[in-house]
Amino acid sequence: MNEYGWKLKRLIEAKVECMKVVHCIRGHLWLLVEQPSGSWAFRQPEFLELMKLLGLFCVCTWMGLFSHDLPKCSHLMTNVRPTWAGFCG
């Protein structure tokens, strides 16, 4: 792994640890994390552990559906469960 990769890994680890601390202090934490589909953040062991801790699930969406200029794919990780009728998920 090159220097950029190590810096990115440490940044992801720091963000995950911060979310864990907030979760411990508050007890419950509503979380929404957005990353481009090509991001490695969701594949890191630290983030996978956080997903289990907070009960996160992934939603894939296309930004072009929301009037964005780029029709790229984006992943949303959240523990907010929709309650409206008609949600298919």
C-alpha positions as CSV (number, residue, x, y, z in Angstrom):
1,M,0.0,0.0,0.0
2,N,1.4,3.4,-0.9
3,E,1.6,6.5,1.4
4,Y,-1.7,7.8,0.1
5,G,-3.4,4.5,0.9
6,W,-2.0,4.4,4.5
7,K,-3.2,8.0,5.1
8,L,-6.6,7.2,3.8
9,K,-6.8,4.1,5.9
10,R,-5.8,6.1,9.1
11,L,-8.5,8.7,8.2
12,I,-11.2,6.1,7.9
13,E,-10.1,4.5,11.2
14,A,-10.2,7.9,12.9
15,K,-13.7,8.6,11.6
16,V,-14.9,5.1,12.7
17,E,-13.5,5.6,16.2
18,C,-15.2,9.0,16.5
19,M,-18.5,7.5,15.6
20,K,-18.0,4.7,18.2
21,V,-17.3,7.3,20.9
22,V,-20.4,9.3,20.1
23,H,-22.4,6.0,20.1
24,C,-21.1,5.1,23.5
25,I,-21.8,8.6,24.9
26,R,-25.3,9.0,23.5
27,G,-26.4,5.4,23.6
28,H,-28.1,5.6,20.2
29,L,-26.9,7.4,17.1
30,W,-28.8,8.0,13.8
31,L,-26.2,7.8,11.1
32,L,-26.1,8.4,7.3
33,V,-22.8,7.9,5.4
34,E,-22.5,8.6,1.7
35,Q,-19.7,7.3,-0.5
36,P,-19.2,6.9,-4.2
37,S,-19.7,3.3,-5.4
38,G,-15.9,3.0,-6.0
39,S,-15.0,4.0,-2.5
40,W,-13.0,1.5,-0.3
41,A,-14.2,3.0,3.0
42,F,-17.0,0.4,3.3
43,R,-14.6,-2.4,2.7
44,Q,-12.3,-1.6,5.6
45,P,-12.5,-4.0,8.6
46,E,-13.0,-1.1,10.9
47,F,-16.1,0.1,9.0
48,L,-17.5,-3.4,8.7
49,E,-17.2,-3.6,12.5
50,L,-19.0,-0.3,12.9
51,M,-21.8,-1.5,10.5
52,K,-22.5,-4.5,12.9
53,L,-22.3,-2.3,16.0
54,L,-24.8,0.3,14.7
55,G,-26.9,-2.0,12.5
56,L,-26.2,-0.2,9.3
57,F,-27.5,-1.3,6.0
58,C,-26.6,-0.2,2.5
59,V,-28.8,1.5,-0.1
60,C,-27.6,2.0,-3.6
61,T,-28.9,5.0,-5.5
62,W,-28.1,6.9,-8.7
63,M,-27.4,10.7,-8.2
64,G,-28.9,11.4,-11.6
65,L,-32.3,10.4,-10.3
66,F,-32.1,13.5,-8.0
67,S,-31.3,16.1,-10.7
68,H,-27.5,15.8,-10.2
69,D,-25.4,16.6,-13.3
70,L,-23.5,13.3,-12.9
71,P,-25.5,10.1,-13.1
72,K,-23.1,8.2,-10.9
73,C,-23.9,5.5,-8.4
74,S,-23.6,6.3,-4.8
75,H,-23.9,4.1,-1.6
76,L,-25.7,5.3,1.5
77,M,-25.1,3.5,4.7
78,T,-27.7,4.1,7.4
79,N,-29.5,2.8,10.4
80,V,-32.5,4.9,9.8
81,R,-35.3,2.5,8.9
82,P,-38.1,4.0,6.7
83,T,-41.6,3.5,8.1
84,W,-43.8,4.7,5.2
85,A,-46.0,2.1,3.4
86,G,-44.7,1.1,0.0
87,F,-41.0,1.0,1.0
88,C,-39.5,-2.0,-0.7
89,G,-36.5,-2.9,1.2
